[in-house]
Amino acid sequence: HAVEGLTESLAGEVAEHGIRVSILEPGYFDTDFLREGSLALAGTELAAYPGVHTMIAAHQAMPGTQLGDPAKAAEAIVAVATRADGPLRQQLGSDSSGMAGDRAAALAAEVDAGRELAKSTDRAR
């Protein structure tokens, strides 16, 4: 999230100079990244972080099942980079698009849930 915020700020600062900035949000692509030996893990699992262990196990079981085609992703990246009207955000892969949609829906629900409290802080007119 920190890199996203930095990129959003950078996009606002450099737009007046004709510089475009895009956040590429890749899903899972069938590369060697998750294959055996590509990741060094600590020898000890800490009980304080069970969610991390679950996530690591899920990723270790993933090789060969990823939806994304790396060659198509490379073509999409070039297409985004060469567009005059490129987006601030571009998802790559249907899984990434789905996750982005879920985040947007969660944010919309949070905004709706907090609307009354937000209004309550307005000055009376």
C-alpha positions in Angstrom: 0.0 0.0 0.0 2.9 2.3 0.7 4.2 2.1 -2.9 0.7 2.6 -4.2 0.4 5.8 -2.2 3.8 7.0 -3.3 2.9 6.3 -6.9 -0.4 8.1 -6.7 1.4 11.2 -5.2 4.0 11.0 -7.9 1.4 10.9 -10.6 -0.2 14.0 -9.3 3.1 15.9 -9.1 4.5 15.0 -12.5 1.2 15.2 -14.6 1.7 18.9 -15.3 5.0 18.0 -17.0 3.4 15.5 -19.3 4.7 12.5 -17.4 2.3 9.6 -16.8 2.7 7.1 -14.0 0.9 3.8 -13.8 0.6 1.2 -11.1 0.6 -2.3 -12.7 -1.2 -4.8 -10.5 -0.2 -8.3 -11.6 -2.1 -11.4 -10.6 -0.4 -14.8 -10.6 1.7 -15.7 -13.7 3.2 -19.0 -14.6 6.8 -18.2 -14.1 9.6 -19.8 -12.0 9.0 -17.3 -9.2 7.0 -19.8 -7.0 8.8 -22.9 -8.1 10.9 -25.0 -5.7 14.2 -23.3 -4.9 13.2 -19.8 -6.0 12.4 -18.6 -2.5 14.6 -18.8 0.6 12.6 -19.4 3.8 13.6 -19.3 7.4 14.1 -22.8 8.9 11.9 -22.0 11.9 8.2 -21.2 11.7 7.0 -18.8 14.4 3.7 -19.8 16.0 2.9 -16.0 16.2 2.4 -15.8 12.5 0.1 -18.7 11.4 -1.4 -16.7 8.5 2.0 -16.3 7.0 2.6 -20.1 7.1 -0.8 -20.7 5.5 0.0 -18.2 2.7 3.4 -19.7 2.1 1.9 -23.2 1.8 -0.7 -21.9 -0.6 1.9 -20.3 -2.8 4.2 -23.4 -2.7 1.3 -25.5 -4.0 0.6 -23.0 -6.9 3.3 -23.6 -9.6 1.7 -24.6 -12.8 -1.8 -23.5 -11.8 -1.4 -19.8 -12.3 -3.8 -18.2 -14.8 -1.5 -15.6 -16.2 0.6 -15.9 -19.4 3.9 -14.0 -18.9 4.3 -13.2 -22.6 0.8 -11.7 -22.7 1.6 -9.7 -19.6 4.8 -8.3 -21.2 2.7 -7.2 -24.2 0.2 -5.6 -22.0 2.9 -3.7 -20.1 4.3 -2.3 -23.3 0.7 -1.4 -24.4 0.1 0.5 -21.2 3.5 2.2 -21.2 3.0 3.5 -24.8 -0.5 4.8 -24.4 -0.9 8.5 -24.3 -3.9 8.2 -22.0 -2.6 5.3 -19.9 -4.4 4.4 -16.6 -3.2 5.2 -13.1 -4.0 1.6 -12.3 -4.0 -1.5 -14.6 -4.6 -5.0 -13.4 -2.9 -7.8 -15.3 -4.7 -11.1 -15.1 -8.4 -11.9 -14.3 -7.4 -12.9 -10.8 -5.9 -9.4 -10.2 -8.9 -7.7 -11.7 -11.2 -9.7 -9.4 -9.1 -8.8 -6.3 -9.2 -5.1 -7.3 -12.9 -5.3 -7.7 -13.2 -6.8 -4.3 -11.1 -4.0 -2.8 -13.2 -1.4 -4.5 -16.4 -2.9 -3.2 -15.0 -3.1 0.3 -13.9 0.6 0.2 -17.4 1.6 -1.1 -19.0 -0.3 1.7 -16.7 1.3 4.2 -17.5 4.8 2.8 -21.2 4.1 2.9 -21.0 2.8 6.5 -19.2 5.9 7.7 -21.2 8.5 5.8 -23.5 9.5 8.7 -20.5 10.0 11.0 -18.7 12.0 8.3 -21.7 14.3 7.9 -22.1 14.7 11.6 -18.7 16.5 11.7 -19.9 19.3 9.3 -20.5 22.7 10.7 -24.2 23.6 11.2 -25.4 26.0 8.5 
